[in-house]
Amino acid sequence: MTLIGRLLICTVTVMCMVLPAKLTAQRLESGPQVLTFFSDVDDTEQPYGLYLPPDYDPTNAYPLVISLHGAGSNHRLNLRRVFGQSNADDETDVEASRYFPAWEDVDYIVATPYARGTMGYQGVAEKDVMDVLADVKGRFPIDEDRVYLTGLSMGGGGTLWIGLTRPDLWAAIAPVCPAPPDGTSEFAPNALHVPVHIFQGGADPVVPPDGARRWVERFERLGTKVEYTEYPGVEHDSWVNAYADGQMFDWFDQFRRDPYPDRVRFVSDRYAYNTAYWVRLDALLPGRPAQIDAQFTATNRLEVTTDALDGFTLHLTGHPRFNPDQPVAVEIDGQRLQAPAEVSVSFSRRDGVWAPVAYAAAPGAKRPGREGPMREVISSRHIYVYGTAGSPTEEELAVRRERAERAAEWSVYRGPFWGRVMVFPRVAADREVRPSDLEDANLVLFGTPGTNTLIARYEDHLPMHLIEAAGADYGLVYVFPLGSSYVLVNEGRPWWDKPEVSGPGSPFADAVPATQLMDRQDYLLFNASDGYVVGEGRFTHSWRLLGRQAAQLQASGVVFVNDDAISLQRARR
């Protein structure tokens, strides 16, 4: 074959390979639609609503609004709501979810996560919101300094929670009749550079206006730019007014994020939220709020005050008041230090004295991804594992399996919010757990060393166990890190069993079993027929029990505390 012939064949081959791709390439239409992302929590496709502006141009960077729906709602309805589109007269939410009406276009991209339905915006749902944000940024050009967050009711609470725990992501946030989860107010100081507009119905019987007013007062005391709009006589549907005529987009138009503010004030009680702007918290005690207030006073000069913090890092590159050719002078809690001008400058405190040295966590200590509490186990990929050891009868094996299946029942009716929690984790027998599961999934283990081979495998590394003589009313549940993942061990009675005697504040409410772990600490010992809680708390930074904690558990007469567990864990590392 001649050279020309070979060239012609190659040309035709390349064209055949390229042309179909061009002909079949998809281009999303402008306007409202639904996309999905793949969730590694349970290997499912999860939906979110999306709006693309008219004449979308992939060469331009667009502002983005993330909007969070309320209880009993969904991503499709919420995409309508944020554009001011209520249901038609006599139209149910089910009927309104079936289509998108016409509305006035805006030059924004808008995304509305489904976030598993009605479960608030912590745990898996919170991860979904962040996954949607990442998915949108991966698909479309987004202006990082014009990303906004809003939501209504449960979603208004989620707006406060996600907006305050990650303040450097947002140019502004707008909660509507917000119902935030407990503990959100601790993060209020983080909104120093995040303008907030709260909307509220003055006659709201579901989320009373006093709560919104207290948030406004709190922000005002802290120096946050906050606006408040209360609609007299309006009940819980204040979003109809708040989102009418596209005014939310007009409000967002005013603001751009400053990625390098001169001052960073940041509070956190966990490593999961340890960064804001150019500051990172390196050493805190999970469960106890730590605070830093860092401010440039001149080029390469900073003043820093801290509370409950033993280590932090300043990422200075890119800041207009950082000169890489000069050393950095930092005054920390009144102590003057000097550090070389580097991309990142770290400091740690020992015996009350700060030094320009990076914090080094002790082997086995709590750190990002290994800090607890129990909710962290079920906030990402996890498997419910029942035991097959001990030669159980078919009936006993069925009871063990049914317990794990009950724990994995996220998708059940939840009562007053008319919603379902759509999470679908795996259930497996101990012998079915694969090496890959041990590497990339948290394990929820049911049983004892005698009934579950995985608990037996890790027995020497685990901090405690129920003794064999413990009565049938006792239950022990705790989280512990093993390798790069967590195990959550439940020995004895399952954590969701209702006690025969339940006092005020009992966590055994009618709810999805897994969600009852959301407010638990690192460990819990209970007696279902005698006042419920015997002992509950957090492990120390080195995953130990304090002396009084261990004494309290041992005094129950039903718990063996393994004092050597942390030493064995260190040796294993």
C-alpha positions as CSV (number, residue, x, y, z in Angstrom):
1,M,0.0,0.0,0.0
2,T,1.3,3.4,-0.9
3,L,2.0,6.1,1.7
4,I,-0.9,8.2,0.5
5,G,-3.2,5.2,0.9
6,R,-2.1,4.6,4.4
7,L,-2.6,8.3,5.2
8,L,-6.1,8.2,3.8
9,I,-7.0,5.1,5.9
10,C,-5.6,6.8,9.1
11,T,-7.5,10.0,8.3
12,V,-10.8,8.1,7.8
13,T,-10.1,6.1,11.0
14,V,-9.5,9.3,13.1
15,M,-12.6,11.0,11.7
16,C,-14.7,7.9,12.5
17,M,-13.4,8.1,16.1
18,V,-13.9,11.8,16.5
19,L,-17.1,12.6,14.6
20,P,-19.5,10.4,16.6
21,A,-18.2,12.0,19.8
22,K,-18.9,15.4,18.4
23,L,-22.3,14.4,17.0
24,T,-23.4,12.8,20.3
25,A,-21.9,15.3,22.7
26,Q,-24.6,16.6,25.0
27,R,-25.2,20.2,25.8
28,L,-27.5,21.1,28.6
29,E,-30.3,23.4,27.8
30,S,-30.8,26.7,29.7
31,G,-33.4,26.9,32.3
32,P,-34.5,24.5,35.1
33,Q,-33.6,20.8,35.0
34,V,-32.4,17.9,37.3
35,L,-28.9,16.4,37.4
36,T,-27.4,13.8,39.6
37,F,-24.0,13.1,41.2
38,F,-22.7,9.7,42.4
39,S,-22.6,9.4,46.2
40,D,-19.9,7.2,47.7
41,V,-21.9,7.1,50.9
42,D,-24.1,4.3,49.5
43,D,-23.2,4.0,45.8
44,T,-26.3,5.8,44.6
45,E,-27.1,8.6,42.2
46,Q,-28.4,11.6,44.1
47,P,-30.5,14.3,42.4
48,Y,-30.3,18.0,42.5
49,G,-32.2,20.8,40.8
50,L,-30.2,23.0,38.4
51,Y,-30.9,26.3,36.7
52,L,-28.7,27.5,33.8
53,P,-29.0,31.0,32.6
54,P,-30.1,31.8,29.0
55,D,-27.2,31.9,26.5
56,Y,-25.0,30.0,28.9
57,D,-21.4,30.5,27.8
58,P,-18.9,28.0,29.2
59,T,-16.1,30.5,28.8
60,N,-17.6,32.8,31.4
61,A,-17.4,32.4,35.1
62,Y,-20.9,32.5,36.7
63,P,-22.2,33.4,40.2
64,L,-23.7,30.4,41.9
65,V,-26.6,30.1,44.4
66,I,-27.0,27.0,46.5
67,S,-30.5,26.7,47.9
68,L,-31.6,24.3,50.6
69,H,-35.2,23.0,50.8
70,G,-37.4,22.7,53.9
71,A,-38.8,19.6,55.7
72,G,-41.1,17.6,53.6
73,S,-40.0,19.3,50.4
74,N,-37.5,18.4,47.6
75,H,-35.0,19.8,45.1
76,R,-37.6,20.4,42.4
77,L,-40.0,22.4,44.6
78,N,-37.1,24.3,46.0
79,L,-35.9,25.3,42.6
80,R,-39.3,26.8,42.0
81,R,-39.3,28.5,45.4
82,V,-36.0,30.4,45.1
83,F,-37.4,31.9,41.9
84,G,-40.5,33.0,43.6
85,Q,-42.8,30.3,42.2
86,S,-45.4,29.1,44.6
87,N,-47.9,26.4,44.0
88,A,-50.9,27.2,41.8
89,D,-54.3,27.6,43.5
90,D,-55.4,24.2,45.0
91,E,-52.1,22.6,43.8
92,T,-50.4,20.1,46.0
93,D,-46.7,19.8,46.4
94,V,-46.8,16.5,44.6
95,E,-48.5,18.1,41.6
96,A,-46.2,21.1,41.7
97,S,-43.1,18.9,41.7
98,R,-44.0,17.5,38.3
99,Y,-43.1,20.5,36.2
100,F,-41.2,23.8,36.2
101,P,-43.3,26.9,35.4
102,A,-41.9,29.8,33.4
103,W,-40.1,32.5,35.5
104,E,-37.9,35.5,34.9
105,D,-34.4,34.6,34.0
106,V,-31.3,35.6,36.0
107,D,-27.6,35.5,35.1
108,Y,-26.9,33.0,37.9
109,I,-26.4,29.2,38.1
110,V,-28.6,27.8,40.8
111,A,-28.4,24.4,42.4
112,T,-30.9,22.8,44.9
113,P,-29.7,19.6,46.6
114,Y,-32.2,17.0,47.5
115,A,-29.9,16.0,50.4
116,R,-31.7,12.7,51.2
117,G,-35.1,14.4,52.0
118,T,-36.0,15.4,55.5
119,M,-33.1,14.9,57.8
120,G,-31.7,18.4,58.3
121,Y,-28.3,19.4,56.9
122,Q,-25.8,17.5,59.1
123,G,-24.2,14.2,58.5
124,V,-25.0,12.6,55.1
125,A,-27.2,15.4,54.0
126,E,-24.5,17.9,54.8
127,K,-22.0,15.9,52.7
128,D,-24.5,15.8,49.9
129,V,-24.6,19.6,49.8
130,M,-20.9,19.8,49.6
131,D,-20.9,17.1,46.9
132,V,-23.4,19.1,44.9
133,L,-21.2,22.2,45.2
134,A,-18.2,20.2,44.0
135,D,-20.2,18.6,41.2
136,V,-21.5,22.0,39.9
137,K,-18.0,23.5,40.1
138,G,-16.7,20.5,38.2
139,R,-19.3,20.9,35.4
140,F,-19.5,24.6,35.0
141,P,-17.3,27.7,35.3
142,I,-18.1,29.3,38.7
143,D,-16.9,32.6,40.1
144,E,-15.4,31.5,43.4
145,D,-15.9,34.9,44.9
146,R,-19.6,34.9,44.0
147,V,-21.0,31.8,45.6
148,Y,-24.1,32.3,47.8
149,L,-26.2,30.1,50.2
150,T,-29.9,30.4,51.0
151,G,-32.6,28.1,52.3
152,L,-36.0,28.0,54.0
153,S,-37.1,26.5,57.3
154,M,-35.1,23.4,57.8
155,G,-33.0,24.7,54.9
156,G,-32.7,28.1,56.5
157,G,-31.2,26.3,59.5
158,G,-28.9,24.4,57.2
159,T,-27.9,27.7,55.7
160,L,-26.8,29.0,59.1
161,W,-25.0,25.7,59.9
162,I,-23.2,25.2,56.6
163,G,-22.6,28.9,56.2
164,L,-21.1,29.4,59.6
165,T,-19.0,26.2,59.7
166,R,-17.4,27.0,56.3
167,P,-17.5,30.8,56.2
168,D,-14.8,31.3,53.6
169,L,-16.9,29.5,50.9
170,W,-19.7,32.1,50.7
171,A,-20.0,35.7,49.6
172,A,-23.3,36.0,51.5
173,I,-26.0,33.9,53.1
174,A,-29.7,34.4,53.4
175,P,-31.6,32.1,55.8
176,V,-35.4,32.2,55.5
177,C,-37.5,31.3,58.7
178,P,-34.4,29.4,59.9
179,A,-34.6,26.4,62.2
180,P,-30.9,25.7,62.9
181,P,-29.6,22.5,64.6
182,D,-28.5,22.7,68.2
183,G,-25.0,24.1,68.6
184,T,-25.1,26.3,65.6
185,S,-24.9,29.5,67.6
186,E,-21.3,28.6,68.8
187,F,-20.2,29.3,65.2
188,A,-21.8,32.8,65.0
189,P,-18.4,34.7,65.3
190,N,-17.4,33.1,62.0
191,A,-19.7,35.4,60.0
192,L,-17.4,38.4,60.4
193,H,-16.9,38.7,56.6
194,V,-20.2,36.9,55.5
195,P,-23.1,39.3,55.1
196,V,-26.4,37.8,56.4
197,H,-30.0,38.6,55.6
198,I,-32.6,36.8,57.7
199,F,-36.2,36.7,56.5
200,Q,-39.0,35.8,58.9
201,G,-42.8,35.7,59.2
202,G,-44.0,37.7,62.2
203,A,-46.8,35.2,63.0
204,D,-44.8,32.0,62.3
205,P,-46.2,29.2,64.5
206,V,-43.6,26.7,63.4
207,V,-40.4,28.7,63.7
208,P,-41.3,31.6,66.1
209,P,-39.8,35.0,65.2
210,D,-38.1,35.3,68.6
211,G,-35.4,32.9,67.4
212,A,-34.7,34.9,64.3
213,R,-34.6,38.1,66.3
214,R,-32.0,36.6,68.7
215,W,-29.9,35.6,65.7
216,V,-29.9,39.2,64.5
217,E,-29.0,40.5,67.9
218,R,-26.2,38.0,68.1
219,F,-24.8,39.0,64.8
220,E,-25.0,42.7,65.5
221,R,-23.1,42.2,68.8
222,L,-20.4,40.4,66.8
223,G,-20.0,43.1,64.2
224,T,-21.5,41.0,61.3
225,K,-23.2,42.8,58.5
226,V,-26.8,41.6,59.1
227,E,-30.1,42.6,57.7
228,Y,-33.5,41.5,59.0
229,T,-36.9,41.5,57.2
230,E,-39.9,40.4,59.2
231,Y,-43.3,40.2,57.5
232,P,-46.1,41.2,59.9
233,G,-48.9,38.6,60.0
234,V,-47.1,36.1,57.8
235,E,-46.9,32.6,59.1
236,H,-44.4,29.9,58.1
237,D,-44.5,30.5,54.4
238,S,-42.3,33.7,54.6
239,W,-40.3,32.4,51.6
240,V,-43.2,33.5,49.4
241,N,-42.3,37.1,50.3
242,A,-38.5,36.6,50.6
243,Y,-38.1,35.1,47.1
244,A,-40.7,37.1,45.3
245,D,-39.7,38.9,42.1
246,G,-36.1,37.7,42.1
247,Q,-35.2,40.0,45.0
248,M,-32.9,37.4,46.5
249,F,-30.7,37.6,43.5
250,D,-30.7,41.4,43.6
251,W,-29.5,41.2,47.2
252,F,-26.8,38.7,46.4
253,D,-25.6,41.0,43.6
254,Q,-24.1,43.4,46.1
255,F,-21.5,41.1,47.5
256,R,-18.3,39.4,46.6
257,R,-16.2,37.2,48.8
258,D,-12.8,38.6,50.0
259,P,-10.5,35.5,50.1
260,Y,-7.8,37.5,52.0
261,P,-9.4,39.6,54.7
262,D,-7.0,41.4,57.0
263,R,-8.7,39.8,60.0
264,V,-9.9,36.2,60.5
265,R,-12.0,35.3,63.5
266,F,-12.8,31.7,63.6
267,V,-14.4,29.3,66.1
268,S,-14.7,25.5,65.8
269,D,-15.1,22.5,68.1
270,R,-14.0,19.9,65.6
271,Y,-11.3,19.2,63.1
272,A,-14.0,18.6,60.4
273,Y,-14.3,22.4,60.3
274,N,-10.7,23.6,60.9
275,T,-10.0,26.1,58.1
276,A,-11.2,29.7,57.3
277,Y,-9.6,31.9,54.8
278,W,-5.9,31.9,55.5
279,V,-6.1,30.2,59.0
280,R,-6.1,26.5,59.9
281,L,-6.7,25.2,63.4
282,D,-4.2,22.3,64.1
283,A,-4.7,21.4,67.7
284,L,-8.0,21.5,69.5
285,L,-10.0,19.2,71.7
286,P,-13.0,17.9,69.8
287,G,-16.2,18.8,71.6
288,R,-14.8,22.0,73.1
289,P,-14.9,25.2,71.1
290,A,-11.5,26.6,70.2
291,Q,-11.1,30.2,68.9
292,I,-8.6,32.2,67.0
293,D,-8.6,35.9,66.1
294,A,-5.8,36.7,63.8
295,Q,-5.2,40.2,62.3
296,F,-2.6,41.9,60.1
297,T,-1.5,45.2,61.7
298,A,1.1,45.9,59.0
299,T,3.0,44.1,56.2
300,N,4.2,40.8,57.7
301,R,3.0,41.8,61.2
302,L,0.1,40.1,62.9
303,E,-1.6,40.0,66.3
304,V,-3.2,36.7,67.3
305,T,-5.4,35.8,70.3
306,T,-6.5,32.2,71.0
307,D,-8.7,30.3,73.3
308,A,-8.6,26.5,73.9
309,L,-6.1,26.1,71.0
310,D,-2.6,24.6,71.0
311,G,-1.6,24.8,67.4
312,F,-2.4,26.7,64.2
313,T,-1.1,27.5,60.7
314,L,-1.2,30.8,58.7
315,H,-1.3,30.3,54.9
316,L,0.0,33.7,53.9
317,T,0.8,33.4,50.2
318,G,-1.5,35.6,48.2
319,H,-2.3,37.9,51.0
320,P,-1.7,41.5,49.9
321,R,0.0,42.3,53.3
322,F,2.4,39.4,53.0
323,N,5.9,40.0,51.7
324,P,7.8,36.8,51.0
325,D,11.2,38.6,51.2
326,Q,10.8,39.6,54.9
327,P,10.4,37.6,58.1
328,V,7.0,37.4,59.8
329,A,6.5,39.0,63.2
330,V,3.5,37.5,65.2
331,E,2.3,38.4,68.6
332,I,0.3,35.5,70.1
333,D,-1.6,36.0,73.3
334,G,0.9,38.7,74.2
335,Q,4.0,36.7,73.3
336,R,6.1,38.1,70.5
337,L,7.6,35.6,68.0
338,Q,9.4,35.8,64.6
339,A,9.2,33.2,61.8
340,P,10.7,33.0,58.4
341,A,8.6,34.2,55.5
342,E,7.3,30.9,54.1
343,V,4.2,29.8,52.2
344,S,2.7,28.6,55.5
345,V,3.8,29.5,59.0
346,S,2.9,27.2,61.9
347,F,2.8,27.7,65.6
348,S,2.3,25.4,68.6
349,R,2.0,25.8,72.3
350,R,3.5,23.6,75.0
351,D,3.3,24.2,78.7
352,G,1.7,27.5,77.9
353,V,4.5,28.8,75.7
354,W,4.1,29.4,72.0
355,A,6.8,28.5,69.5
356,P,7.1,28.9,65.6
357,V,6.9,25.1,65.3
358,A,4.3,23.0,63.6
359,Y,2.0,21.0,65.9
360,A,2.8,17.3,65.8
361,A,0.0,15.1,67.0
362,A,1.0,12.1,69.1
363,P,0.5,8.7,67.6
364,G,-3.1,7.6,67.9
365,A,-4.3,11.1,68.9
366,K,-7.5,12.6,67.6
367,R,-7.0,14.4,64.4
368,P,-9.0,15.2,61.2
369,G,-10.9,12.1,60.2
370,R,-10.2,10.4,63.5
371,E,-12.0,12.6,66.1
372,G,-15.5,11.1,66.6
373,P,-18.2,11.4,67.8
374,M,-20.6,8.7,66.8
375,R,-22.3,10.7,64.0
376,E,-19.0,10.7,62.0
377,V,-19.4,6.9,61.5
378,I,-22.7,7.3,59.7
379,S,-21.9,10.6,57.9
380,S,-19.9,8.9,55.2
381,R,-19.6,5.4,53.7
382,H,-20.5,2.8,56.3
383,I,-21.7,-0.9,56.6
384,Y,-23.9,-2.5,59.2
385,V,-22.3,-5.8,60.2
386,Y,-23.9,-8.6,62.2
387,G,-22.0,-11.6,63.6
388,T,-22.1,-15.2,62.6
389,A,-19.8,-16.6,65.3
390,G,-20.7,-18.9,68.2
391,S,-22.6,-21.5,66.3
392,P,-25.9,-19.7,66.3
393,T,-29.2,-21.4,65.4
394,E,-31.0,-20.3,62.3
395,E,-33.4,-18.4,64.5
396,E,-30.6,-16.6,66.4
397,L,-28.8,-15.8,63.2
398,A,-32.1,-14.3,61.9
399,V,-32.4,-12.1,65.0
400,R,-28.8,-10.8,64.6
401,R,-29.4,-10.1,60.9
402,E,-32.7,-8.3,61.6
403,R,-31.0,-6.1,64.1
404,A,-28.5,-4.9,61.6
405,E,-31.2,-4.5,59.0
406,R,-33.2,-2.4,61.4
407,A,-30.3,-0.1,62.0
408,A,-29.9,0.3,58.2
409,E,-33.5,1.4,57.7
410,W,-33.0,5.0,56.8
411,S,-35.7,5.1,54.2
412,V,-38.8,5.0,56.5
413,Y,-41.7,7.3,57.2
414,R,-40.8,10.0,59.7
415,G,-44.2,11.2,60.7
416,P,-45.0,14.9,60.9
417,F,-42.7,16.1,58.1
418,W,-44.2,13.7,55.5
419,G,-40.7,12.8,54.3
420,R,-38.4,9.9,53.8
421,V,-34.7,9.7,54.6
422,M,-33.2,8.3,51.4
423,V,-29.9,6.6,52.5
424,F,-29.2,3.0,51.5
425,P,-26.2,1.6,53.3
426,R,-25.2,-2.1,53.1
427,V,-25.9,-4.8,55.6
428,A,-23.4,-7.7,55.7
429,A,-22.4,-10.6,57.8
430,D,-19.0,-10.5,59.4
431,R,-17.7,-13.2,57.0
432,E,-18.9,-11.1,54.0
433,V,-16.9,-8.0,54.8
434,R,-14.1,-7.6,52.2
435,P,-10.6,-6.2,52.5
436,S,-11.8,-3.2,50.4
437,D,-14.5,-2.6,52.9
438,L,-12.0,-2.4,55.7
439,E,-10.0,0.2,53.8
440,D,-12.7,2.6,52.7
441,A,-15.8,2.1,54.9
442,N,-16.7,2.7,58.5
443,L,-18.1,-0.4,60.2
444,V,-21.1,-0.5,62.6
445,L,-20.5,-3.8,64.4
446,F,-23.2,-5.6,66.4
447,G,-22.5,-8.3,68.9
448,T,-19.6,-9.3,71.2
449,P,-16.2,-10.9,70.6
450,G,-18.0,-14.2,71.0
451,T,-20.6,-13.5,68.3
452,N,-18.9,-11.2,65.8
453,T,-15.6,-12.2,64.3
454,L,-14.6,-8.6,63.5
455,I,-15.2,-7.5,67.1
456,A,-13.1,-10.5,68.1
457,R,-10.4,-9.5,65.6
458,Y,-10.1,-6.0,67.1
459,E,-10.9,-7.0,70.7
460,D,-7.4,-6.1,72.1
461,H,-7.5,-2.7,70.4
462,L,-11.0,-1.7,71.5
463,P,-11.4,0.4,74.7
464,M,-14.2,-1.5,76.5
465,H,-16.6,-4.4,76.3
466,L,-19.8,-5.5,78.1
467,I,-19.0,-8.4,80.4
468,E,-20.7,-11.7,79.7
469,A,-22.8,-11.4,82.9
470,A,-24.4,-8.1,81.9
471,G,-28.1,-8.2,81.9
472,A,-30.3,-8.1,78.9
473,D,-31.3,-4.5,79.6
474,Y,-27.8,-3.1,79.2
475,G,-26.4,-1.7,76.0
476,L,-23.0,-0.3,75.2
477,V,-22.2,1.7,72.1
478,Y,-19.0,3.6,71.2
479,V,-16.9,4.9,68.3
480,F,-13.2,4.1,68.0
481,P,-10.7,4.7,65.1
482,L,-9.1,1.7,63.5
483,G,-6.7,2.4,60.6
484,S,-8.1,5.1,58.4
485,S,-11.7,4.4,59.3
486,Y,-14.0,4.1,62.3
487,V,-15.8,1.3,64.0
488,L,-18.9,1.8,66.0
489,V,-19.5,-1.1,68.3
490,N,-22.9,-1.9,69.8
491,E,-22.9,-4.7,72.4
492,G,-26.0,-5.8,74.2
493,R,-29.2,-3.9,73.7
494,P,-29.3,-1.8,70.5
495,W,-29.1,1.9,70.9
496,W,-32.6,2.6,69.5
497,D,-34.5,0.3,71.8
498,K,-37.0,2.2,73.9
499,P,-36.3,1.9,77.6
500,E,-39.1,0.6,79.9
501,V,-38.6,3.8,81.9
502,S,-37.8,6.9,79.9
503,G,-37.2,10.2,81.6
504,P,-37.1,13.6,80.0
505,G,-34.5,14.0,77.3
506,S,-34.3,10.4,76.4
507,P,-32.8,10.0,73.0
508,F,-35.0,7.0,72.2
509,A,-37.5,8.9,70.1
510,D,-39.5,7.5,67.2
511,A,-37.1,8.1,64.5
512,V,-34.7,6.4,62.1
513,P,-32.3,4.4,64.3
514,A,-29.2,5.8,62.7
515,T,-30.3,9.4,63.1
516,Q,-30.4,8.8,66.9
517,L,-26.6,8.7,66.8
518,M,-26.4,12.3,65.5
519,D,-26.4,13.9,68.9
520,R,-24.5,11.2,70.8
521,Q,-20.9,11.6,72.0
522,D,-18.0,9.1,71.8
523,Y,-19.5,6.4,74.1
524,L,-22.8,5.5,75.8
525,L,-23.7,2.9,78.4
526,F,-27.4,2.5,79.2
527,N,-29.8,0.4,81.1
528,A,-33.1,0.4,79.4
529,S,-35.1,-0.4,82.5
530,D,-33.4,1.7,85.1
531,G,-33.2,5.4,84.3
532,Y,-31.4,4.8,80.9
533,V,-28.0,6.6,81.0
534,V,-25.3,5.0,83.1
535,G,-22.4,6.8,81.5
536,E,-21.8,9.0,78.4
537,G,-19.0,11.2,77.2
538,R,-16.1,11.9,75.0
539,F,-12.7,10.1,75.0
540,T,-9.7,12.3,75.6
541,H,-7.5,13.6,72.8
542,S,-5.6,10.3,73.0
543,W,-8.8,8.2,72.9
544,R,-8.6,7.3,76.5
545,L,-11.1,7.5,79.3
546,L,-10.4,9.9,82.1
547,G,-10.1,8.3,85.5
548,R,-13.5,9.3,86.7
549,Q,-15.1,8.2,83.4
550,A,-13.5,4.8,83.7
551,A,-14.5,4.5,87.3
552,Q,-18.1,5.4,86.5
553,L,-18.3,2.7,83.8
554,Q,-16.6,0.1,85.9
555,A,-18.8,0.9,88.9
556,S,-21.8,-0.3,86.9
557,G,-20.4,-3.8,87.2
558,V,-21.1,-4.6,83.5
559,V,-18.2,-3.0,81.6
560,F,-14.6,-4.1,81.2
561,V,-12.4,-1.1,80.5
562,N,-9.3,-2.0,78.4
563,D,-6.6,0.4,79.7
564,D,-4.1,-1.0,77.3
565,A,-6.1,-0.4,74.1
566,I,-4.5,3.0,73.3
567,S,-1.0,1.5,73.8
568,L,-1.8,-1.3,71.5
569,Q,-3.3,1.1,68.9
570,R,-0.1,3.1,69.0
571,A,2.0,0.0,68.5
572,R,-0.2,-1.0,65.6
573,R,0.5,2.3,63.9
